[in-house]
Amino acid sequence: MALKKSQRSLKKWSNEKWRTPSGKKSSETGEVYAPSAKIKKLKSTAAGRKKLAAANKKKRAATKKGKQHAKHGLHSKKKTKKRQ
């Protein structure tokens, strides 16, 4: 039986290697978790490093407030055109 598009997406997402930018535990550093490929891409440019630093700052602030999740923008989906 073939997988639906959403199932294929979930399977791909779960097979990615997720980590923090430093490679240490998020509970120790307060950093965001992201796929290794995304972290590598962000670290390769000055703008990416700035975006990663901002995301970590938001994550640490949310954690300090006792929140489990932070809206830092690294995991937001690409905007797509709506069908009419």
mmCIF file of the N, C-alpha and C atoms, coordinates in Angstrom:
data_MODEL
# 
_entry.id   MODEL 
# 
loop_
_atom_site.group_PDB 
_atom_site.id 
_atom_site.type_symbol 
_atom_site.label_atom_id 
_atom_site.label_alt_id 
_atom_site.label_comp_id 
_atom_site.label_asym_id 
_atom_site.label_entity_id 
_atom_site.label_seq_id 
_atom_site.pdbx_PDB_ins_code 
_atom_site.Cartn_x 
_atom_site.Cartn_y 
_atom_site.Cartn_z 
_atom_site.occupancy 
_atom_site.B_iso_or_equiv 
_atom_site.pdbx_formal_charge 
_atom_site.auth_seq_id 
_atom_site.auth_comp_id 
_atom_site.auth_asym_id 
_atom_site.auth_atom_id 
_atom_site.pdbx_PDB_model_num 
ATOM 1   N N  . MET A 1 1  ? 0.850  -1.176 0.000  1.00 0.00 ? 1  MET A N  1 
ATOM 2   C CA . MET A 1 1  ? 0.000  0.000  0.000  1.00 0.00 ? 1  MET A CA 1 
ATOM 3   C C  . MET A 1 1  ? 0.894  1.237  0.000  1.00 0.00 ? 1  MET A C  1 
ATOM 4   N N  . ALA A 1 2  ? 0.630  2.144  -0.880 1.00 0.00 ? 2  ALA A N  1 
ATOM 5   C CA . ALA A 1 2  ? 1.420  3.364  -0.993 1.00 0.00 ? 2  ALA A CA 1 
ATOM 6   C C  . ALA A 1 2  ? 1.061  4.336  0.132  1.00 0.00 ? 2  ALA A C  1 
ATOM 7   N N  . LEU A 1 3  ? 2.055  5.071  0.556  1.00 0.00 ? 3  LEU A N  1 
ATOM 8   C CA . LEU A 1 3  ? 1.827  6.056  1.608  1.00 0.00 ? 3  LEU A CA 1 
ATOM 9   C C  . LEU A 1 3  ? 1.244  7.335  1.024  1.00 0.00 ? 3  LEU A C  1 
ATOM 10  N N  . LYS A 1 4  ? 0.400  8.007  1.821  1.00 0.00 ? 4  LYS A N  1 
ATOM 11  C CA . LYS A 1 4  ? -0.131 9.306  1.421  1.00 0.00 ? 4  LYS A CA 1 
ATOM 12  C C  . LYS A 1 4  ? 0.989  10.338 1.528  1.00 0.00 ? 4  LYS A C  1 
ATOM 13  N N  . LYS A 1 5  ? 0.780  11.481 0.905  1.00 0.00 ? 5  LYS A N  1 
ATOM 14  C CA . LYS A 1 5  ? 1.791  12.538 0.914  1.00 0.00 ? 5  LYS A CA 1 
ATOM 15  C C  . LYS A 1 5  ? 2.138  12.942 2.350  1.00 0.00 ? 5  LYS A C  1 
ATOM 16  N N  . SER A 1 6  ? 1.137  13.097 3.201  1.00 0.00 ? 6  SER A N  1 
ATOM 17  C CA . SER A 1 6  ? 1.378  13.494 4.585  1.00 0.00 ? 6  SER A CA 1 
ATOM 18  C C  . SER A 1 6  ? 2.169  12.426 5.345  1.00 0.00 ? 6  SER A C  1 
ATOM 19  N N  . GLN A 1 7  ? 1.924  11.165 5.022  1.00 0.00 ? 7  GLN A N  1 
ATOM 20  C CA . GLN A 1 7  ? 2.649  10.075 5.662  1.00 0.00 ? 7  GLN A CA 1 
ATOM 21  C C  . GLN A 1 7  ? 4.104  10.046 5.214  1.00 0.00 ? 7  GLN A C  1 
ATOM 22  N N  . ARG A 1 8  ? 4.341  10.292 3.919  1.00 0.00 ? 8  ARG A N  1 
ATOM 23  C CA . ARG A 1 8  ? 5.715  10.353 3.408  1.00 0.00 ? 8  ARG A CA 1 
ATOM 24  C C  . ARG A 1 8  ? 6.473  11.504 4.048  1.00 0.00 ? 8  ARG A C  1 
ATOM 25  N N  . SER A 1 9  ? 5.786  12.632 4.213  1.00 0.00 ? 9  SER A N  1 
ATOM 26  C CA . SER A 1 9  ? 6.404  13.806 4.826  1.00 0.00 ? 9  SER A CA 1 
ATOM 27  C C  . SER A 1 9  ? 6.796  13.511 6.274  1.00 0.00 ? 9  SER A C  1 
ATOM 28  N N  . LEU A 1 10 ? 5.907  12.876 7.009  1.00 0.00 ? 10 LEU A N  1 
ATOM 29  C CA . LEU A 1 10 ? 6.179  12.529 8.404  1.00 0.00 ? 10 LEU A CA 1 
ATOM 30  C C  . LEU A 1 10 ? 7.329  11.539 8.496  1.00 0.00 ? 10 LEU A C  1 
ATOM 31  N N  . LYS A 1 11 ? 7.366  10.578 7.593  1.00 0.00 ? 11 LYS A N  1 
ATOM 32  C CA . LYS A 1 11 ? 8.434  9.584  7.592  1.00 0.00 ? 11 LYS A CA 1 
ATOM 33  C C  . LYS A 1 11 ? 9.788  10.261 7.326  1.00 0.00 ? 11 LYS A C  1 
ATOM 34  N N  . LYS A 1 12 ? 9.822  11.170 6.354  1.00 0.00 ? 12 LYS A N  1 
ATOM 35  C CA . LYS A 1 12 ? 11.051 11.904 6.040  1.00 0.00 ? 12 LYS A CA 1 
ATOM 36  C C  . LYS A 1 12 ? 11.483 12.734 7.244  1.00 0.00 ? 12 LYS A C  1 
ATOM 37  N N  . TRP A 1 13 ? 10.522 13.437 7.864  1.00 0.00 ? 13 TRP A N  1 
ATOM 38  C CA . TRP A 1 13 ? 10.789 14.290 9.017  1.00 0.00 ? 13 TRP A CA 1 
ATOM 39  C C  . TRP A 1 13 ? 11.364 13.479 10.177 1.00 0.00 ? 13 TRP A C  1 
ATOM 40  N N  . SER A 1 14 ? 10.810 12.301 10.421 1.00 0.00 ? 14 SER A N  1 
ATOM 41  C CA . SER A 1 14 ? 11.266 11.490 11.552 1.00 0.00 ? 14 SER A CA 1 
ATOM 42  C C  . SER A 1 14 ? 12.620 10.827 11.293 1.00 0.00 ? 14 SER A C  1 
ATOM 43  N N  . ASN A 1 15 ? 12.998 10.676 10.027 1.00 0.00 ? 15 ASN A N  1 
ATOM 44  C CA . ASN A 1 15 ? 14.289 10.075 9.703  1.00 0.00 ? 15 ASN A CA 1 
ATOM 45  C C  . ASN A 1 15 ? 15.446 11.071 9.741  1.00 0.00 ? 15 ASN A C  1 
ATOM 46  N N  . GLU A 1 16 ? 15.134 12.366 9.840  1.00 0.00 ? 16 GLU A N  1 
ATOM 47  C CA . GLU A 1 16 ? 16.196 13.370 9.905  1.00 0.00 ? 16 GLU A CA 1 
ATOM 48  C C  . GLU A 1 16 ? 16.904 13.285 11.251 1.00 0.00 ? 16 GLU A C  1 
ATOM 49  N N  . LYS A 1 17 ? 18.175 13.623 11.255 1.00 0.00 ? 17 LYS A N  1 
ATOM 50  C CA . LYS A 1 17 ? 18.936 13.653 12.498 1.00 0.00 ? 17 LYS A CA 1 
ATOM 51  C C  . LYS A 1 17 ? 18.756 15.037 13.131 1.00 0.00 ? 17 LYS A C  1 
ATOM 52  N N  . TRP A 1 18 ? 18.065 15.075 14.244 1.00 0.00 ? 18 TRP A N  1 
ATOM 53  C CA . TRP A 1 18 ? 17.794 16.333 14.940 1.00 0.00 ? 18 TRP A CA 1 
ATOM 54  C C  . TRP A 1 18 ? 18.828 16.537 16.043 1.00 0.00 ? 18 TRP A C  1 
ATOM 55  N N  . ARG A 1 19 ? 19.277 17.783 16.202 1.00 0.00 ? 19 ARG A N  1 
ATOM 56  C CA . ARG A 1 19 ? 20.248 18.099 17.243 1.00 0.00 ? 19 ARG A CA 1 
ATOM 57  C C  . ARG A 1 19 ? 20.220 19.592 17.538 1.00 0.00 ? 19 ARG A C  1 
ATOM 58  N N  . THR A 1 20 ? 21.003 20.022 18.508 1.00 0.00 ? 20 THR A N  1 
ATOM 59  C CA . THR A 1 20 ? 21.181 21.445 18.786 1.00 0.00 ? 20 THR A CA 1 
ATOM 60  C C  . THR A 1 20 ? 22.409 21.936 18.014 1.00 0.00 ? 20 THR A C  1 
ATOM 61  N N  . PRO A 1 21 ? 22.541 23.241 17.816 1.00 0.00 ? 21 PRO A N  1 
ATOM 62  C CA . PRO A 1 21 ? 23.712 23.755 17.088 1.00 0.00 ? 21 PRO A CA 1 
ATOM 63  C C  . PRO A 1 21 ? 25.059 23.381 17.716 1.00 0.00 ? 21 PRO A C  1 
ATOM 64  N N  . SER A 1 22 ? 25.108 23.298 19.031 1.00 0.00 ? 22 SER A N  1 
ATOM 65  C CA . SER A 1 22 ? 26.369 22.960 19.687 1.00 0.00 ? 22 SER A CA 1 
ATOM 66  C C  . SER A 1 22 ? 26.587 21.459 19.820 1.00 0.00 ? 22 SER A C  1 
ATOM 67  N N  . GLY A 1 23 ? 25.516 20.688 19.655 1.00 0.00 ? 23 GLY A N  1 
ATOM 68  C CA . GLY A 1 23 ? 25.608 19.244 19.825 1.00 0.00 ? 23 GLY A CA 1 
ATOM 69  C C  . GLY A 1 23 ? 25.370 18.796 21.262 1.00 0.00 ? 23 GLY A C  1 
ATOM 70  N N  . LYS A 1 24 ? 25.197 19.757 22.162 1.00 0.00 ? 24 LYS A N  1 
ATOM 71  C CA . LYS A 1 24 ? 24.927 19.434 23.566 1.00 0.00 ? 24 LYS A CA 1 
ATOM 72  C C  . LYS A 1 24 ? 23.424 19.362 23.791 1.00 0.00 ? 24 LYS A C  1 
ATOM 73  N N  . LYS A 1 25 ? 23.022 18.940 24.981 1.00 0.00 ? 25 LYS A N  1 
ATOM 74  C CA . LYS A 1 25 ? 21.609 18.840 25.319 1.00 0.00 ? 25 LYS A CA 1 
ATOM 75  C C  . LYS A 1 25 ? 20.984 20.234 25.386 1.00 0.00 ? 25 LYS A C  1 
ATOM 76  N N  . SER A 1 26 ? 19.764 20.332 24.897 1.00 0.00 ? 26 SER A N  1 
ATOM 77  C CA . SER A 1 26 ? 19.049 21.600 24.931 1.00 0.00 ? 26 SER A CA 1 
ATOM 78  C C  . SER A 1 26 ? 18.778 22.041 26.368 1.00 0.00 ? 26 SER A C  1 
ATOM 79  N N  . SER A 1 27 ? 18.587 21.078 27.258 1.00 0.00 ? 27 SER A N  1 
ATOM 80  C CA . SER A 1 27 ? 18.330 21.416 28.661 1.00 0.00 ? 27 SER A CA 1 
ATOM 81  C C  . SER A 1 27 ? 19.541 22.067 29.313 1.00 0.00 ? 27 SER A C  1 
ATOM 82  N N  . GLU A 1 28 ? 20.735 21.796 28.789 1.00 0.00 ? 28 GLU A N  1 
ATOM 83  C CA . GLU A 1 28 ? 21.959 22.405 29.320 1.00 0.00 ? 28 GLU A CA 1 
ATOM 84  C C  . GLU A 1 28 ? 22.232 23.772 28.697 1.00 0.00 ? 28 GLU A C  1 
ATOM 85  N N  . THR A 1 29 ? 21.940 23.906 27.401 1.00 0.00 ? 29 THR A N  1 
ATOM 86  C CA . THR A 1 29 ? 22.322 25.110 26.670 1.00 0.00 ? 29 THR A CA 1 
ATOM 87  C C  . THR A 1 29 ? 21.162 26.051 26.366 1.00 0.00 ? 29 THR A C  1 
ATOM 88  N N  . GLY A 1 30 ? 19.940 25.536 26.336 1.00 0.00 ? 30 GLY A N  1 
ATOM 89  C CA . GLY A 1 30 ? 18.790 26.352 25.987 1.00 0.00 ? 30 GLY A CA 1 
ATOM 90  C C  . GLY A 1 30 ? 18.660 26.589 24.497 1.00 0.00 ? 30 GLY A C  1 
ATOM 91  N N  . GLU A 1 31 ? 19.353 25.794 23.702 1.00 0.00 ? 31 GLU A N  1 
ATOM 92  C CA . GLU A 1 31 ? 19.324 25.970 22.253 1.00 0.00 ? 31 GLU A CA 1 
ATOM 93  C C  . GLU A 1 31 ? 18.148 25.231 21.630 1.00 0.00 ? 31 GLU A C  1 
ATOM 94  N N  . VAL A 1 32 ? 17.827 25.619 20.412 1.00 0.00 ? 32 VAL A N  1 
ATOM 95  C CA . VAL A 1 32 ? 16.737 24.979 19.671 1.00 0.00 ? 32 VAL A CA 1 
ATOM 96  C C  . VAL A 1 32 ? 17.207 23.668 19.065 1.00 0.00 ? 32 VAL A C  1 
ATOM 97  N N  . TYR A 1 33 ? 16.248 22.761 18.844 1.00 0.00 ? 33 TYR A N  1 
ATOM 98  C CA . TYR A 1 33 ? 16.517 21.537 18.107 1.00 0.00 ? 33 TYR A CA 1 
ATOM 99  C C  . TYR A 1 33 ? 16.128 21.776 16.655 1.00 0.00 ? 33 TYR A C  1 
ATOM 100 N N  . ALA A 1 34 ? 16.925 21.301 15.750 1.00 0.00 ? 34 ALA A N  1 
ATOM 101 C CA . ALA A 1 34 ? 16.646 21.419 14.320 1.00 0.00 ? 34 ALA A CA 1 
ATOM 102 C C  . ALA A 1 34 ? 17.375 20.293 13.600 1.00 0.00 ? 34 ALA A C  1 
ATOM 103 N N  . PRO A 1 35 ? 16.977 20.012 12.383 1.00 0.00 ? 35 PRO A N  1 
ATOM 104 C CA . PRO A 1 35 ? 17.691 18.992 11.618 1.00 0.00 ? 35 PRO A CA 1 
ATOM 105 C C  . PRO A 1 35 ? 19.146 19.415 11.365 1.00 0.00 ? 35 PRO A C  1 
ATOM 106 N N  . SER A 1 36 ? 20.047 18.469 11.381 1.00 0.00 ? 36 SER A N  1 
ATOM 107 C CA . SER A 1 36 ? 21.470 18.754 11.183 1.00 0.00 ? 36 SER A CA 1 
ATOM 108 C C  . SER A 1 36 ? 21.731 19.524 9.898  1.00 0.00 ? 36 SER A C  1 
ATOM 109 N N  . ALA A 1 37 ? 21.035 19.145 8.827  1.00 0.00 ? 37 ALA A N  1 
ATOM 110 C CA . ALA A 1 37 ? 21.240 19.817 7.539  1.00 0.00 ? 37 ALA A CA 1 
ATOM 111 C C  . ALA A 1 37 ? 20.861 21.295 7.624  1.00 0.00 ? 37 ALA A C  1 
ATOM 112 N N  . LYS A 1 38 ? 19.790 21.603 8.338  1.00 0.00 ? 38 LYS A N  1 
ATOM 113 C CA . LYS A 1 38 ? 19.353 22.998 8.481  1.00 0.00 ? 38 LYS A CA 1 
ATOM 114 C C  . LYS A 1 38 ? 20.356 23.784 9.324  1.00 0.00 ? 38 LYS A C  1 
ATOM 115 N N  . ILE A 1 39 ? 20.853 23.185 10.391 1.00 0.00 ? 39 ILE A N  1 
ATOM 116 C CA . ILE A 1 39 ? 21.846 23.848 11.235 1.00 0.00 ? 39 ILE A CA 1 
ATOM 117 C C  . ILE A 1 39 ? 23.107 24.133 10.435 1.00 0.00 ? 39 ILE A C  1 
ATOM 118 N N  . LYS A 1 40 ? 23.545 23.152 9.663  1.00 0.00 ? 40 LYS A N  1 
ATOM 119 C CA . LYS A 1 40 ? 24.747 23.325 8.844  1.00 0.00 ? 40 LYS A CA 1 
ATOM 120 C C  . LYS A 1 40 ? 24.559 24.463 7.848  1.00 0.00 ? 40 LYS A C  1 
ATOM 121 N N  . LYS A 1 41 ? 23.387 24.517 7.226  1.00 0.00 ? 41 LYS A N  1 
ATOM 122 C CA . LYS A 1 41 ? 23.095 25.565 6.251  1.00 0.00 ? 41 LYS A CA 1 
ATOM 123 C C  . LYS A 1 41 ? 23.058 26.940 6.928  1.00 0.00 ? 41 LYS A C  1 
ATOM 124 N N  . LEU A 1 42 ? 22.438 27.030 8.100  1.00 0.00 ? 42 LEU A N  1 
ATOM 125 C CA . LEU A 1 42 ? 22.356 28.303 8.812  1.00 0.00 ? 42 LEU A CA 1 
ATOM 126 C C  . LEU A 1 42 ? 23.729 28.787 9.276  1.00 0.00 ? 42 LEU A C  1 
ATOM 127 N N  . LYS A 1 43 ? 24.556 27.859 9.732  1.00 0.00 ? 43 LYS A N  1 
ATOM 128 C CA . LYS A 1 43 ? 25.885 28.231 10.218 1.00 0.00 ? 43 LYS A CA 1 
ATOM 129 C C  . LYS A 1 43 ? 26.832 28.676 9.100  1.00 0.00 ? 43 LYS A C  1 
ATOM 130 N N  . SER A 1 44 ? 26.486 28.379 7.858  1.00 0.00 ? 44 SER A N  1 
ATOM 131 C CA . SER A 1 44 ? 27.386 28.671 6.742  1.00 0.00 ? 44 SER A CA 1 
ATOM 132 C C  . SER A 1 44 ? 27.355 30.136 6.294  1.00 0.00 ? 44 SER A C  1 
ATOM 133 N N  . THR A 1 45 ? 26.343 30.905 6.732  1.00 0.00 ? 45 THR A N  1 
ATOM 134 C CA . THR A 1 45 ? 26.264 32.311 6.343  1.00 0.00 ? 45 THR A CA 1 
ATOM 135 C C  . THR A 1 45 ? 26.108 33.196 7.565  1.00 0.00 ? 45 THR A C  1 
ATOM 136 N N  . ALA A 1 46 ? 26.492 34.447 7.422  1.00 0.00 ? 46 ALA A N  1 
ATOM 137 C CA . ALA A 1 46 ? 26.363 35.406 8.525  1.00 0.00 ? 46 ALA A CA 1 
ATOM 138 C C  . ALA A 1 46 ? 24.896 35.628 8.875  1.00 0.00 ? 46 ALA A C  1 
ATOM 139 N N  . ALA A 1 47 ? 24.044 35.741 7.855  1.00 0.00 ? 47 ALA A N  1 
ATOM 140 C CA . ALA A 1 47 ? 22.615 35.937 8.098  1.00 0.00 ? 47 ALA A CA 1 
ATOM 141 C C  . ALA A 1 47 ? 22.013 34.724 8.802  1.00 0.00 ? 47 ALA A C  1 
ATOM 142 N N  . GLY A 1 48 ? 22.463 33.538 8.426  1.00 0.00 ? 48 GLY A N  1 
ATOM 143 C CA . GLY A 1 48 ? 21.987 32.318 9.056  1.00 0.00 ? 48 GLY A CA 1 
ATOM 144 C C  . GLY A 1 48 ? 22.398 32.223 10.510 1.00 0.00 ? 48 GLY A C  1 
ATOM 145 N N  . ARG A 1 49 ? 23.646 32.592 10.791 1.00 0.00 ? 49 ARG A N  1 
ATOM 146 C CA . ARG A 1 49 ? 24.114 32.588 12.185 1.00 0.00 ? 49 ARG A CA 1 
ATOM 147 C C  . ARG A 1 49 ? 23.323 33.582 13.027 1.00 0.00 ? 49 ARG A C  1 
ATOM 148 N N  . LYS A 1 50 ? 22.975 34.715 12.440 1.00 0.00 ? 50 LYS A N  1 
ATOM 149 C CA . LYS A 1 50 ? 22.182 35.728 13.144 1.00 0.00 ? 50 LYS A CA 1 
ATOM 150 C C  . LYS A 1 50 ? 20.777 35.183 13.437 1.00 0.00 ? 50 LYS A C  1 
ATOM 151 N N  . LYS A 1 51 ? 20.182 34.505 12.447 1.00 0.00 ? 51 LYS A N  1 
ATOM 152 C CA . LYS A 1 51 ? 18.857 33.907 12.614 1.00 0.00 ? 51 LYS A CA 1 
ATOM 153 C C  . LYS A 1 51 ? 18.880 32.816 13.680 1.00 0.00 ? 51 LYS A C  1 
ATOM 154 N N  . LEU A 1 52 ? 19.926 32.019 13.694 1.00 0.00 ? 52 LEU A N  1 
ATOM 155 C CA . LEU A 1 52 ? 20.074 30.951 14.681 1.00 0.00 ? 52 LEU A CA 1 
ATOM 156 C C  . LEU A 1 52 ? 20.235 31.530 16.083 1.00 0.00 ? 52 LEU A C  1 
ATOM 157 N N  . ALA A 1 53 ? 21.006 32.604 16.206 1.00 0.00 ? 53 ALA A N  1 
ATOM 158 C CA . ALA A 1 53 ? 21.201 33.261 17.501 1.00 0.00 ? 53 ALA A CA 1 
ATOM 159 C C  . ALA A 1 53 ? 19.889 33.843 18.018 1.00 0.00 ? 53 ALA A C  1 
ATOM 160 N N  . ALA A 1 54 ? 19.096 34.438 17.119 1.00 0.00 ? 54 ALA A N  1 
ATOM 161 C CA . ALA A 1 54 ? 17.804 35.002 17.511 1.00 0.00 ? 54 ALA A CA 1 
ATOM 162 C C  . ALA A 1 54 ? 16.845 33.899 17.968 1.00 0.00 ? 54 ALA A C  1 
ATOM 163 N N  . ALA A 1 55 ? 16.868 32.769 17.265 1.00 0.00 ? 55 ALA A N  1 
ATOM 164 C CA . ALA A 1 55 ? 16.007 31.641 17.630 1.00 0.00 ? 55 ALA A CA 1 
ATOM 165 C C  . ALA A 1 55 ? 16.389 31.095 19.002 1.00 0.00 ? 55 ALA A C  1 
ATOM 166 N N  . ASN A 1 56 ? 17.695 30.993 19.263 1.00 0.00 ? 56 ASN A N  1 
ATOM 167 C CA . ASN A 1 56 ? 18.158 30.511 20.564 1.00 0.00 ? 56 ASN A CA 1 
ATOM 168 C C  . ASN A 1 56 ? 17.762 31.480 21.677 1.00 0.00 ? 56 ASN A C  1 
ATOM 169 N N  . LYS A 1 57 ? 17.816 32.762 21.381 1.00 0.00 ? 57 LYS A N  1 
ATOM 170 C CA . LYS A 1 57 ? 17.437 33.776 22.377 1.00 0.00 ? 57 LYS A CA 1 
ATOM 171 C C  . LYS A 1 57 ? 15.953 33.644 22.729 1.00 0.00 ? 57 LYS A C  1 
ATOM 172 N N  . LYS A 1 58 ? 15.110 33.462 21.701 1.00 0.00 ? 58 LYS A N  1 
ATOM 173 C CA . LYS A 1 58 ? 13.673 33.280 21.938 1.00 0.00 ? 58 LYS A CA 1 
ATOM 174 C C  . LYS A 1 58 ? 13.399 31.990 22.696 1.00 0.00 ? 58 LYS A C  1 
ATOM 175 N N  . LYS A 1 59 ? 14.129 30.937 22.366 1.00 0.00 ? 59 LYS A N  1 
ATOM 176 C CA . LYS A 1 59 ? 13.958 29.642 23.030 1.00 0.00 ? 59 LYS A CA 1 
ATOM 177 C C  . LYS A 1 59 ? 14.322 29.751 24.518 1.00 0.00 ? 59 LYS A C  1 
ATOM 178 N N  . ARG A 1 60 ? 15.433 30.416 24.799 1.00 0.00 ? 60 ARG A N  1 
ATOM 179 C CA . ARG A 1 60 ? 15.855 30.573 26.197 1.00 0.00 ? 60 ARG A CA 1 
ATOM 180 C C  . ARG A 1 60 ? 14.854 31.403 26.987 1.00 0.00 ? 60 ARG A C  1 
ATOM 181 N N  . ALA A 1 61 ? 14.317 32.466 26.364 1.00 0.00 ? 61 ALA A N  1 
ATOM 182 C CA . ALA A 1 61 ? 13.327 33.313 27.041 1.00 0.00 ? 61 ALA A CA 1 
ATOM 183 C C  . ALA A 1 61 ? 12.055 32.524 27.346 1.00 0.00 ? 61 ALA A C  1 
ATOM 184 N N  . ALA A 1 62 ? 11.594 31.725 26.395 1.00 0.00 ? 62 ALA A N  1 
ATOM 185 C CA . ALA A 1 62 ? 10.392 30.917 26.608 1.00 0.00 ? 62 ALA A CA 1 
ATOM 186 C C  . ALA A 1 62 ? 10.629 29.868 27.688 1.00 0.00 ? 62 ALA A C  1 
ATOM 187 N N  . THR A 1 63 ? 11.800 29.253 27.678 1.00 0.00 ? 63 THR A N  1 
ATOM 188 C CA . THR A 1 63 ? 12.141 28.244 28.682 1.00 0.00 ? 63 THR A CA 1 
ATOM 189 C C  . THR A 1 63 ? 12.174 28.880 30.071 1.00 0.00 ? 63 THR A C  1 
ATOM 190 N N  . LYS A 1 64 ? 12.703 30.076 30.145 1.00 0.00 ? 64 LYS A N  1 
ATOM 191 C CA . LYS A 1 64 ? 12.790 30.785 31.427 1.00 0.00 ? 64 LYS A CA 1 
ATOM 192 C C  . LYS A 1 64 ? 11.395 31.075 31.984 1.00 0.00 ? 64 LYS A C  1 
ATOM 193 N N  . LYS A 1 65 ? 10.431 31.290 31.081 1.00 0.00 ? 65 LYS A N  1 
ATOM 194 C CA . LYS A 1 65 ? 9.051  31.531 31.494 1.00 0.00 ? 65 LYS A CA 1 
ATOM 195 C C  . LYS A 1 65 ? 8.312  30.235 31.815 1.00 0.00 ? 65 LYS A C  1 
ATOM 196 N N  . GLY A 1 66 ? 8.974  29.102 31.652 1.00 0.00 ? 66 GLY A N  1 
ATOM 197 C CA . GLY A 1 66 ? 8.364  27.815 31.957 1.00 0.00 ? 66 GLY A CA 1 
ATOM 198 C C  . GLY A 1 66 ? 7.615  27.192 30.799 1.00 0.00 ? 66 GLY A C  1 
ATOM 199 N N  . LYS A 1 67 ? 7.798  27.714 29.604 1.00 0.00 ? 67 LYS A N  1 
ATOM 200 C CA . LYS A 1 67 ? 7.103  27.174 28.434 1.00 0.00 ? 67 LYS A CA 1 
ATOM 201 C C  . LYS A 1 67 ? 7.931  26.074 27.794 1.00 0.00 ? 67 LYS A C  1 
ATOM 202 N N  . GLN A 1 68 ? 7.243  25.077 27.272 1.00 0.00 ? 68 GLN A N  1 
ATOM 203 C CA . GLN A 1 68 ? 7.920  23.961 26.619 1.00 0.00 ? 68 GLN A CA 1 
ATOM 204 C C  . GLN A 1 68 ? 8.274  24.300 25.174 1.00 0.00 ? 68 GLN A C  1 
ATOM 205 N N  . HIS A 1 69 ? 7.415  25.062 24.517 1.00 0.00 ? 69 HIS A N  1 
ATOM 206 C CA . HIS A 1 69 ? 7.613  25.391 23.105 1.00 0.00 ? 69 HIS A CA 1 
ATOM 207 C C  . HIS A 1 69 ? 7.847  26.885 22.941 1.00 0.00 ? 69 HIS A C  1 
ATOM 208 N N  . ALA A 1 70 ? 8.664  27.238 21.962 1.00 0.00 ? 70 ALA A N  1 
ATOM 209 C CA . ALA A 1 70 ? 8.943  28.634 21.659 1.00 0.00 ? 70 ALA A CA 1 
ATOM 210 C C  . ALA A 1 70 ? 8.705  28.884 20.182 1.00 0.00 ? 70 ALA A C  1 
ATOM 211 N N  . LYS A 1 71 ? 8.094  29.997 19.861 1.00 0.00 ? 71 LYS A N  1 
ATOM 212 C CA . LYS A 1 71 ? 7.883  30.358 18.453 1.00 0.00 ? 71 LYS A CA 1 
ATOM 213 C C  . LYS A 1 71 ? 9.096  31.146 17.998 1.00 0.00 ? 71 LYS A C  1 
ATOM 214 N N  . HIS A 1 72 ? 10.082 30.429 17.478 1.00 0.00 ? 72 HIS A N  1 
ATOM 215 C CA . HIS A 1 72 ? 11.328 31.073 17.082 1.00 0.00 ? 72 HIS A CA 1 
ATOM 216 C C  . HIS A 1 72 ? 11.474 31.194 15.579 1.00 0.00 ? 72 HIS A C  1 
ATOM 217 N N  . GLY A 1 73 ? 10.625 30.546 14.804 1.00 0.00 ? 73 GLY A N  1 
ATOM 218 C CA . GLY A 1 73 ? 10.609 30.726 13.366 1.00 0.00 ? 73 GLY A CA 1 
ATOM 219 C C  . GLY A 1 73 ? 11.477 29.785 12.552 1.00 0.00 ? 73 GLY A C  1 
ATOM 220 N N  . LEU A 1 74 ? 12.285 28.964 13.158 1.00 0.00 ? 74 LEU A N  1 
ATOM 221 C CA . LEU A 1 74 ? 13.130 28.058 12.374 1.00 0.00 ? 74 LEU A CA 1 
ATOM 222 C C  . LEU A 1 74 ? 12.344 26.920 11.743 1.00 0.00 ? 74 LEU A C  1 
ATOM 223 N N  . HIS A 1 75 ? 11.252 26.535 12.356 1.00 0.00 ? 75 HIS A N  1 
ATOM 224 C CA . HIS A 1 75 ? 10.506 25.385 11.874 1.00 0.00 ? 75 HIS A CA 1 
ATOM 225 C C  . HIS A 1 75 ? 9.266  25.775 11.086 1.00 0.00 ? 75 HIS A C  1 
ATOM 226 N N  . SER A 1 76 ? 9.108  27.042 10.790 1.00 0.00 ? 76 SER A N  1 
ATOM 227 C CA . SER A 1 76 ? 7.914  27.459 10.067 1.00 0.00 ? 76 SER A CA 1 
ATOM 228 C C  . SER A 1 76 ? 7.940  26.917 8.647  1.00 0.00 ? 76 SER A C  1 
ATOM 229 N N  . LYS A 1 77 ? 6.779  26.577 8.151  1.00 0.00 ? 77 LYS A N  1 
ATOM 230 C CA . LYS A 1 77 ? 6.671  26.023 6.804  1.00 0.00 ? 77 LYS A CA 1 
ATOM 231 C C  . LYS A 1 77 ? 6.871  27.124 5.774  1.00 0.00 ? 77 LYS A C  1 
ATOM 232 N N  . LYS A 1 78 ? 7.276  26.717 4.590  1.00 0.00 ? 78 LYS A N  1 
ATOM 233 C CA . LYS A 1 78 ? 7.379  27.667 3.497  1.00 0.00 ? 78 LYS A CA 1 
ATOM 234 C C  . LYS A 1 78 ? 5.968  28.091 3.107  1.00 0.00 ? 78 LYS A C  1 
ATOM 235 N N  . LYS A 1 79 ? 5.828  29.354 2.779  1.00 0.00 ? 79 LYS A N  1 
ATOM 236 C CA . LYS A 1 79 ? 4.522  29.831 2.354  1.00 0.00 ? 79 LYS A CA 1 
ATOM 237 C C  . LYS A 1 79 ? 4.257  29.361 0.927  1.00 0.00 ? 79 LYS A C  1 
ATOM 238 N N  . THR A 1 80 ? 3.089  28.847 0.727  1.00 0.00 ? 80 THR A N  1 
ATOM 239 C CA . THR A 1 80 ? 2.704  28.354 -0.591 1.00 0.00 ? 80 THR A CA 1 
ATOM 240 C C  . THR A 1 80 ? 1.490  29.127 -1.080 1.00 0.00 ? 80 THR A C  1 
ATOM 241 N N  . LYS A 1 81 ? 1.328  29.147 -2.368 1.00 0.00 ? 81 LYS A N  1 
ATOM 242 C CA . LYS A 1 81 ? 0.151  29.820 -2.939 1.00 0.00 ? 81 LYS A CA 1 
ATOM 243 C C  . LYS A 1 81 ? -1.078 29.002 -2.625 1.00 0.00 ? 81 LYS A C  1 
ATOM 244 N N  . LYS A 1 82 ? -2.148 29.719 -2.290 1.00 0.00 ? 82 LYS A N  1 
ATOM 245 C CA . LYS A 1 82 ? -3.412 29.042 -2.040 1.00 0.00 ? 82 LYS A CA 1 
ATOM 246 C C  . LYS A 1 82 ? -4.096 28.762 -3.374 1.00 0.00 ? 82 LYS A C  1 
ATOM 247 N N  . ARG A 1 83 ? -4.696 27.611 -3.458 1.00 0.00 ? 83 ARG A N  1 
ATOM 248 C CA . ARG A 1 83 ? -5.457 27.268 -4.662 1.00 0.00 ? 83 ARG A CA 1 
ATOM 249 C C  . ARG A 1 83 ? -6.788 27.971 -4.614 1.00 0.00 ? 83 ARG A C  1 
ATOM 250 N N  . GLN A 1 84 ? -7.245 28.387 -5.773 1.00 0.00 ? 84 GLN A N  1 
ATOM 251 C CA . GLN A 1 84 ? -8.533 29.066 -5.827 1.00 0.00 ? 84 GLN A CA 1 
ATOM 252 C C  . GLN A 1 84 ? -9.597 28.179 -6.391 1.00 0.00 ? 84 GLN A C  1 
# 
